[in-house]
């Protein structure tokens, strides 16, 4: 369980869960071992499997009781020497694939769309043989050659494999040259940079695709694009190519992982150029050894590490997400080169002056900082280069401060009132940069209405909940909507007594709105339509209300009499195409204390 036995660190997360035993807060190794020993002993007989063990260690020291009640310990390892040193009673060797099986697997990874001529197939079989029957090597090389039919490319791949495999004499030294050949055949430096970045994550870590793409963007690993959306599209394309090359694996919930051997190959590459120091996942307490700190390090990964980092004046990225015990952030006065700061999920109460000198910051994530009391006044004007900003739900930002963020492309946060929202919308429409956003006005508990991603934004959503619309000089508040809005959620708002479009004058003119969720209001209609009443003084005869809407969710609207009310007599032609994209319509009302739900799927026209 210490840094001397890293092979067991993968098991320590799942084993306590199976035993209903929490060891996360036990820092003393002897105490952890004793508690684990007692918990396992109470199970009477058990079978424990330690997978992928690289180094031998004394099992008694980590709290595994053996030799009583017929309990068994199974170890999987790539080294017979490790098994012998740990006193295994019986070693079972898993043979490599035979030539026929290897070729079948190789063809499978090439895909049915790769049609090889007779001459090219002979070369392809030689390439498959160079993988020495190792499934991972076959899978990786096969994926990297998918779709290639030119015999010259196959000959080049075979020659590259021969050169990289010269002088190998065991499994480990056989497989790494094969894996490196796959990496080398990416050719595109952009793909290679993005792949190597994945090695910064701990072994076996399932990385959310959008989180990884956001890192590619902040680290300038990809080509420059004109918008955040274009950058994300490029990022997904990069990950797809790495998956097709079998260097990354797609897992559940839109995440990817890198095989431990492929990761080891990447770490070998990053031991020279570029040069990484990766201590991720070892759960160490002290700083890395002095000899590990080299002057020309490009990147350092201390994920799942328990230490402090300061005095790094050239640091570009500081990720302190999920540091659940972090309560104090010192002044980061020397980190003037910092471009990304992630403080998501911690116990920090005050930012104080910690961020005032971060003038080059492009990404700031303060999401899920429930203990944070306030955002210092005047902070955002000093961070005018911000492209990405996430603010905790319980803290509201001021519109005049947000006006300074002319480069903002991604934003999640709350405003106190619609006046601050309008200032923000006007400034962002002037700059034309905002691509993704999750904005709320009013109460901050909008999570019940929409699943909000606190880390990565991929939506264009505005939520108003529990807000009171006021009337000044007989006129109600007007709300400006982003031109590219896709989701609008309005709930429990006071002052919505007539038509929604009276408060949101651009509602009928939106061409990207896909979801409208509306409830707990005294509205009589959703929209008021008058073709002779132009918006902003401009004639818009082709206005088609809700022409892009796909989902309309209405609930608890007791005064609702119609969806669209025409102020003047109009023919059917001006309204032709309204709701033409509607796929789901749900209307919930309360009658005699019993809820009735009406759901209708509208066919597209």
C-alpha positions in Angstrom: 0.0 0.0 0.0 3.0 2.3 0.0 5.0 3.6 -2.9 7.1 0.5 -2.7 4.1 -1.7 -3.7 2.4 0.2 -6.6 1.1 -3.1 -8.0 -1.4 -3.3 -5.2 -2.7 0.3 -5.5 -5.3 -0.6 -8.1 -6.8 -3.2 -5.9 -7.0 -1.1 -2.7 -9.9 0.9 -4.2 -12.2 -2.0 -4.9 -11.4 -4.4 -2.2 -12.5 -2.2 0.8 -15.8 -1.6 -1.1 -16.4 -5.3 -1.3 -15.7 -5.7 2.4 -17.6 -2.6 3.4 -14.4 -1.2 4.7 -13.2 2.4 4.3 -9.4 2.8 4.5 -9.2 6.2 2.7 -8.6 8.1 5.9 -6.1 5.7 7.5 -2.6 7.1 6.8 -0.7 4.5 8.9 0.3 1.5 6.8 0.4 -0.9 9.7 -3.0 0.2 10.9 -4.4 -0.2 7.3 -2.9 -3.7 7.1 -4.3 -4.7 10.5 -7.8 -3.5 9.6 -7.7 -5.3 6.2 -6.3 -8.4 7.8 -9.2 -8.6 10.3 -11.8 -7.8 7.7 -10.6 -10.6 5.3 -10.3 -13.1 8.2 -13.9 -12.6 9.1 -14.8 -13.7 5.5 -13.8 -17.2 6.4 -12.8 -18.5 3.0 -12.1 -16.1 0.1 -10.4 -15.9 -3.3 -8.4 -12.8 -3.8 -7.1 -11.8 -7.3 -4.3 -9.3 -7.7 -4.1 -8.4 -11.4 -1.1 -7.1 -13.3 1.5 -7.3 -10.6 4.9 -5.9 -11.7 7.0 -6.2 -8.5 7.1 -8.7 -5.7 6.1 -7.7 -2.2 5.3 -9.4 1.1 1.6 -10.1 1.2 1.5 -10.3 5.0 2.7 -6.7 5.3 -0.4 -5.3 3.5 -2.8 -7.4 5.5 -3.7 -10.5 3.4 -4.2 -13.6 5.6 -3.4 -16.9 3.8 -2.8 -20.5 4.8 -6.1 -20.9 6.8 -9.6 -21.9 5.9 -8.6 -22.8 2.3 -8.4 -19.1 1.1 -6.6 -18.6 -2.2 -4.6 -15.8 -3.7 -4.3 -15.6 -7.5 -1.7 -13.3 -9.1 -1.5 -12.3 -12.8 1.9 -11.0 -13.9 4.0 -10.6 -17.0 7.0 -11.8 -15.1 7.6 -15.4 -13.9 10.3 -14.0 -11.6 7.7 -12.0 -9.7 5.5 -15.1 -9.3 8.5 -17.1 -8.0 9.6 -14.5 -5.6 6.2 -14.2 -4.1 6.1 -18.0 -3.5 3.4 -19.0 -5.9 2.7 -22.7 -5.6 1.7 -23.1 -9.3 2.6 -21.0 -12.4 0.2 -21.2 -15.4 1.6 -19.7 -18.6 -0.8 -18.1 -21.0 0.5 -18.8 -24.4 0.6 -16.3 -27.3 -1.7 -16.7 -30.3 -0.8 -19.3 -32.9 -0.2 -18.0 -36.4 -3.7 -18.7 -37.6 -5.4 -17.1 -34.6 -3.0 -14.1 -34.9 -3.9 -13.6 -38.6 -7.6 -13.8 -37.9 -7.4 -11.2 -35.1 -5.2 -9.0 -37.4 -7.8 -9.2 -40.2 -10.6 -8.3 -37.7 -8.7 -5.2 -36.6 -8.1 -4.2 -40.2 -11.8 -4.2 -40.8 -13.9 -5.6 -43.7 -13.4 -2.4 -45.6 -9.6 -3.0 -46.0 -9.3 -5.0 -49.3 -5.8 -6.2 -49.9 -4.3 -7.5 -53.1 -2.7 -10.9 -53.1 0.8 -9.4 -53.1 -0.1 -6.9 -50.4 -1.6 -9.6 -48.2 1.7 -11.5 -48.2 3.4 -8.4 -46.7 0.5 -7.9 -44.3 1.0 -11.5 -43.0 4.7 -10.8 -42.4 3.6 -7.7 -40.4 1.3 -9.8 -38.3 4.0 -12.3 -37.6 6.2 -9.5 -36.3 3.7 -9.0 -33.5 4.9 -12.4 -32.1 1.4 -13.6 -31.3 0.8 -10.9 -28.7 -2.9 -9.9 -28.8 -2.2 -6.3 -27.8 0.5 -5.8 -30.4 -1.7 -7.4 -33.1 -4.7 -5.2 -32.1 -2.6 -2.0 -32.0 -0.7 -2.6 -35.3 -3.9 -3.8 -37.0 -5.7 -0.7 -35.9 -3.0 1.6 -37.1 -3.0 0.0 -40.6 -6.8 0.0 -40.9 -7.9 1.2 -44.4 -4.4 1.1 -45.9 -4.2 -0.9 -49.1 -1.0 0.5 -50.8 1.7 -2.1 -50.8 4.4 0.6 -50.4 2.9 1.6 -47.0 2.7 -2.0 -45.9 6.4 -2.6 -46.9 7.3 0.6 -45.0 5.5 -0.6 -41.9 7.2 -4.0 -42.1 10.6 -2.4 -42.4 9.9 -0.1 -39.5 8.9 -3.1 -37.3 12.0 -5.0 -38.2 14.3 -2.1 -37.3 12.5 -1.3 -34.0 12.4 -5.0 -32.9 16.1 -5.8 -33.6 17.8 -7.4 -30.5 14.7 -8.1 -28.5 14.8 -11.2 -26.4 11.8 -11.2 -24.0 8.1 -10.4 -24.0 8.4 -6.9 -22.6 11.1 -5.8 -25.1 9.2 -7.5 -27.9 5.9 -5.7 -27.3 7.2 -2.2 -26.8 8.8 -1.9 -30.2 5.5 -3.0 -31.8 3.5 -0.5 -29.8 6.0 2.3 -30.6 5.7 1.5 -34.3 1.9 2.1 -34.0 2.6 5.4 -32.3 5.2 6.4 -34.8 2.8 5.6 -37.7 0.4 8.3 -36.5 2.7 10.6 -38.5 0.7 13.6 -37.5 2.5 15.4 -34.7 -0.9 16.7 -33.4 -2.2 13.2 -32.9 1.1 12.2 -31.3 1.0 15.1 -28.8 -2.6 14.4 -27.8 -1.9 10.7 -27.3 1.1 11.3 -25.1 -0.9 13.7 -23.0 -3.2 10.8 -22.0 -0.2 9.2 -20.2 -0.4 12.0 -17.6 -3.5 10.2 -16.1 -3.2 7.4 -13.6 -3.1 3.8 -14.9 -6.6 2.5 -15.7 -8.1 5.9 -15.4 -11.3 6.4 -17.4 -11.0 9.9 -18.9 -14.2 11.9 -19.9 -13.8 12.7 -23.6 -14.8 16.4 -23.2 -12.5 16.8 -20.2 -9.6 15.5 -22.3 -10.5 17.7 -25.3 -10.7 20.8 -23.0 -7.1 19.9 -21.9 -6.0 19.6 -25.5 -7.4 23.1 -26.1 -5.8 24.7 -23.0 -2.5 23.0 -23.7 -2.4 24.2 -27.4 -2.0 20.6 -28.6 -4.2 21.0 -31.6 -4.5 23.4 -34.5 -6.1 26.7 -33.8 -9.8 27.1 -34.7 -12.0 30.1 -34.8 -14.5 29.0 -32.1 -14.8 26.8 -29.1 -17.3 24.6 -31.0 -14.8 24.1 -33.8 -12.1 23.2 -31.3 -14.3 20.6 -29.7 -15.2 19.1 -33.1 -11.5 18.8 -33.8 -10.9 17.2 -30.4 -13.5 14.5 -31.1 -12.0 13.9 -34.4 -8.5 13.4 -32.8 -9.9 11.0 -30.2 -11.7 9.0 -32.9 -8.5 8.6 -34.8 -6.6 7.5 -31.7 -9.3 5.0 -31.0 -9.2 3.7 -34.6 -5.5 3.3 -34.2 -6.2 1.2 -31.1 -4.1 3.5 -29.0 -7.1 4.5 -26.9 -10.1 2.4 -25.9 -13.7 3.7 -25.6 -15.4 2.9 -22.3 -18.7 3.7 -20.8 -20.4 7.1 -20.4 -18.4 8.8 -23.1 -15.0 8.1 -21.6 -11.7 6.7 -22.9 -8.8 4.8 -21.3 -5.3 3.9 -22.3 -4.1 0.3 -21.9 -1.4 0.0 -19.2 1.2 -1.3 -21.6 0.4 1.3 -24.2 0.7 3.9 -21.4 4.1 2.5 -20.4 5.2 2.9 -24.0 4.0 6.5 -23.9 5.9 7.1 -20.7 9.1 5.7 -22.4 8.6 8.2 -25.2 8.1 11.1 -22.7 11.3 10.2 -20.8 13.2 12.2 -23.5 11.3 14.4 -25.8 8.9 15.7 -24.7 9.9 15.2 -21.1 7.2 14.3 -18.6 7.4 13.6 -14.9 4.4 11.3 -14.1 3.7 10.3 -10.6 0.0 10.0 -11.0 -2.0 7.4 -9.1 0.7 6.5 -6.6 -1.0 8.2 -3.7 2.2 9.4 -2.2 2.4 12.0 0.6 5.8 13.7 0.1 7.2 15.6 -2.8 8.9 13.5 -5.6 12.6 12.9 -5.1 15.0 15.6 -6.0 16.5 13.7 -8.9 13.0 13.5 -10.5 12.9 17.3 -10.8 14.7 18.2 -14.0 15.1 21.6 -15.5 13.7 20.8 -18.9 10.5 19.1 -17.8 7.6 19.8 -20.1 4.8 18.4 -18.0 4.3 17.1 -14.4 1.4 14.9 -13.3 0.8 14.4 -9.6 -2.8 13.3 -9.9 -4.1 11.6 -6.7 -1.1 13.0 -4.9 -1.0 14.5 -1.4 1.5 17.3 -1.5 1.7 21.2 -2.1 3.0 22.9 -5.2 4.5 26.4 -5.2 7.4 28.4 -6.5 6.8 27.1 -10.0 7.0 30.4 -11.9 6.8 28.9 -15.4 3.8 26.7 -14.6 1.0 26.8 -17.3 -1.6 24.5 -15.7 -2.6 23.9 -12.1 -5.3 21.3 -11.6 -6.4 21.0 -8.0 -9.8 19.4 -8.7 -11.2 16.9 -6.2 -8.7 17.9 -3.5 -11.4 17.3 -0.9 -9.2 18.3 2.0 -7.9 21.5 0.5 -9.0 24.4 2.6 -6.5 27.2 1.9 -5.2 28.6 -1.3 -2.0 30.6 -0.9 -1.3 33.7 -2.9 -0.3 32.5 -6.4 1.7 35.7 -7.0 4.6 33.9 -8.8 2.4 31.9 -11.2 2.2 34.7 -13.7 2.4 32.2 -16.7 -0.5 30.2 -15.5 -3.2 29.6 -18.2 -5.5 27.1 -16.5 -6.6 26.9 -12.8 -9.0 24.2 -11.8 -10.3 24.3 -8.2 -13.4 22.2 -8.7 -14.6 20.3 -5.6 -12.6 21.4 -2.5 -13.1 23.2 0.8 -11.6 26.5 0.1 -13.5 29.3 1.8 -11.7 32.4 0.4 -9.8 33.3 -2.7 -8.4 36.5 -1.1 -5.7 37.8 -3.4 -4.7 34.3 -4.7 -5.8 35.0 -8.3 -5.2 38.7 -8.8 -1.8 38.3 -10.6 -3.0 35.5 -12.9 -3.2 38.0 -15.8 -2.6 35.3 -18.5 -5.3 32.9 -17.2 -7.5 31.5 -19.9 -9.5 28.9 -17.9 -10.8 29.2 -14.4 -13.0 26.5 -12.8 -14.5 27.3 -9.4 -17.4 24.8 -9.8 -18.7 22.9 -6.8 -16.8 25.1 -4.4 -19.7 25.0 -1.9 -17.5 26.5 0.9 -16.4 29.5 -1.1 -18.0 32.6 0.6 -17.6 35.2 -2.1 -15.8 36.2 -5.3 -13.6 39.2 -4.7 -14.8 42.4 -6.3 -12.8 43.5 -9.3 -11.4 40.0 -9.9 -12.8 39.3 -13.4 -11.6 42.7 -15.0 -8.1 41.6 -14.1 -8.6 38.2 -15.8 -9.6 39.7 -19.2 -8.0 36.9 -21.2 -10.4 34.3 -19.8 -11.9 32.0 -22.4 -13.5 29.6 -19.9 -15.2 30.4 -16.6 -17.2 28.2 -14.2 -18.6 29.9 -11.1 -20.3 28.0 -8.2 -24.1 28.0 -8.3 -24.5 29.7 -4.9 -22.4 32.8 -5.9 -23.8 35.4 -8.3 -21.7 37.4 -10.7 -22.2 41.1 -11.6 -22.9 42.1 -15.2 -20.5 45.1 -15.2 -17.6 42.9 -14.2 -18.4 40.2 -16.8 -18.3 42.9 -19.6 -14.5 42.9 -19.3 -14.3 39.3 -20.5 -14.2 39.9 -24.2 -12.6 36.5 -25.1 -15.1 34.4 -23.1 -16.2 31.3 -25.0 -17.4 29.0 -22.2 -19.4 30.1 -19.1 -21.3 28.7 -16.3 -22.7 30.9 -13.6 -25.6 32.8 -12.0 -26.7 36.4 -12.2 -28.7 38.2 -9.5 -31.3 39.7 -11.8 -32.1 40.1 -15.5 -30.4 43.5 -15.7 -27.0 41.9 -15.0 -27.9 39.2 -17.5 -28.8 41.7 -20.2 -25.5 43.5 -19.7 -23.7 40.2 -20.1 -25.7 39.2 -23.2 -25.1 42.6 -24.9 -21.4 42.5 -24.3 -21.0 38.9 -25.4 -23.0 39.5 -28.6 -20.7 42.5 -29.3 -17.6 40.3 -28.9 -19.2 37.2 -30.7 -17.1 34.6 -28.8 -19.6 32.8 -26.5 -20.1 29.2 -27.7 -21.2 27.2 -24.6 -23.0 28.4 -21.5 -25.2 27.3 -18.6 -26.6 30.5 -17.1 -29.1 30.9 -14.3 -31.0 33.8 -12.9 -32.8 33.6 -9.5 -32.5 30.6 -7.2 -29.5 28.5 -7.7 -31.1 25.0 -7.3 -31.7 24.5 -11.0 -30.2 21.0 -10.9 -33.7 19.6 -10.4 -34.7 20.8 -13.9 -31.5 19.9 -15.8 -28.5 17.8 -15.4 -25.8 20.4 -15.1 -22.2 19.4 -15.9 -20.0 21.4 -13.5 -16.8 20.5 -15.2 -17.3 20.4 -19.0 -19.9 22.5 -20.8 -21.4 21.4 -24.0 -24.9 23.1 -23.9 -26.4 26.5 -24.5 -28.8 26.8 -21.6 -30.5 29.7 -19.8 -32.5 28.9 -16.6 -34.8 31.4 -14.7 -36.1 29.9 -11.5 -37.9 31.7 -8.6 -37.3 35.1 -10.2 -39.6 38.0 -9.6 -40.1 40.2 -12.7 -40.7 43.8 -11.6 -42.5 46.6 -13.4 -41.0 50.1 -13.6 -43.2 53.0 -15.0 -45.8 50.5 -16.1 -43.3 48.4 -18.0 -42.1 44.9 -17.1 -38.6 43.7 -17.2 -37.4 42.6 -20.6 -35.0 39.7 -20.9 -32.4 39.4 -23.7 -31.7 35.9 -25.0 -28.5 34.7 -26.6 -29.0 34.4 -30.3 -27.7 30.8 -30.4 -29.7 29.6 -27.3 -30.7 25.9 -27.5 -32.4 25.4 -24.1 -34.7 27.7 -22.1 -36.0 26.7 -18.6 -38.4 28.9 -16.7 -40.0 27.9 -13.4 -41.7 29.4 -10.4 -41.2 33.0 -11.7 -43.5 35.8 -10.5 -44.8 38.4 -12.9 -45.4 36.2 -15.9 -49.1 37.0 -16.3 -49.8 37.4 -19.9 -47.5 36.1 -22.7 -43.9 34.8 -22.4 -42.9 36.8 -25.5 -43.9 40.0 -23.7 -40.9 39.4 -21.3 -38.7 37.7 -23.9 -39.2 39.9 -27.0 -36.8 37.8 -29.2 -38.6 34.5 -28.4 -40.4 34.3 -31.8 -37.2 35.0 -33.7 -34.9 32.3 -32.3 -33.7 29.9 -34.9 -31.7 27.5 -32.7 -34.0 26.9 -29.7 -34.6 23.1 -29.3 -36.0 22.7 -25.7 -38.5 24.9 -23.9 -39.4 23.9 -20.3 -42.0 26.1 -18.6 -43.9 25.7 -15.4 -45.4 27.2 -12.2 -46.6 30.4 -13.8 -49.9 32.3 -14.5 -49.3 32.7 -18.2 -52.3 32.8 -20.5 -50.3 32.0 -23.7 -46.7 31.1 -24.6 -46.2 33.5 -27.4 -48.0 36.6 -28.8 -47.7 36.8 -32.6 -48.1 39.9 -34.7 -46.4 39.9 -38.1 -46.7 43.7 -38.3 -44.9 44.2 -35.1 -41.2 44.0 -36.1 -38.4 43.4 -33.7 -36.0 46.2 -33.1 -37.7 48.2 -35.9 -36.7 45.7 -38.6 -39.2 44.0 -40.8 -39.0 40.2 -40.4 -41.8 38.9 -42.6 -40.3 35.4 -42.6 -40.6 35.0 -38.8 -41.7 31.4 -37.9 -42.2 31.0 -34.2 -40.6 27.9 -32.6 -39.6 26.5 -36.0 -36.5 24.7 -34.5 -38.2 23.5 -31.2 -37.9 19.8 -30.6 -39.2 19.4 -27.0 -41.9 21.5 -25.3 -42.5 20.7 -21.6 -45.3 22.5 -19.9 -46.5 22.0 -16.3 -48.6 23.7 -13.7 -49.9 26.5 -15.9 -53.5 26.8 -14.7 -54.4 30.0 -16.7 -53.0 28.7 -20.0 -55.5 29.0 -22.8 -53.4 28.8 -26.0 -49.8 28.2 -27.1 -49.7 31.1 -29.7 -52.1 34.0 -29.7 -52.4 36.1 -32.8 -53.0 39.8 -32.1 -54.4 40.3 -35.6 -56.3 38.1 -38.0 -53.7 36.2 -40.1 -53.9 33.5 -42.7 -52.3 30.1 -42.1 -49.4 30.9 -44.3 -47.4 33.2 -41.9 -47.6 30.5 -39.2 -46.8 27.6 -41.6 -43.8 25.7 -40.2 -44.4 26.5 -36.5 -43.5 23.5 -34.3 -42.4 21.7 -37.5 -39.5 20.0 -35.7 -41.4 19.1 -32.5 -40.7 15.6 -31.4 -42.0 15.7 -27.8 -44.9 17.6 -26.2 -45.6 17.1 -22.5 -48.4 19.0 -20.7 -48.9 18.4 -17.0 -51.8 20.0 -15.0 -53.3 19.6 -11.5 -56.9 18.7 -11.4 -58.8 17.8 -8.2 -55.4 17.2 -6.5 -54.6 14.6 -9.0 -51.9 15.0 -11.6 -52.8 14.3 -15.2 -50.0 14.0 -17.8 -50.5 14.3 -21.5 -47.6 13.4 -23.8 -47.8 13.7 -27.6 -45.1 13.0 -30.2 -45.6 15.4 -33.2 -44.6 14.1 -36.6 -42.1 16.4 -38.4 -43.4 18.2 -41.4 
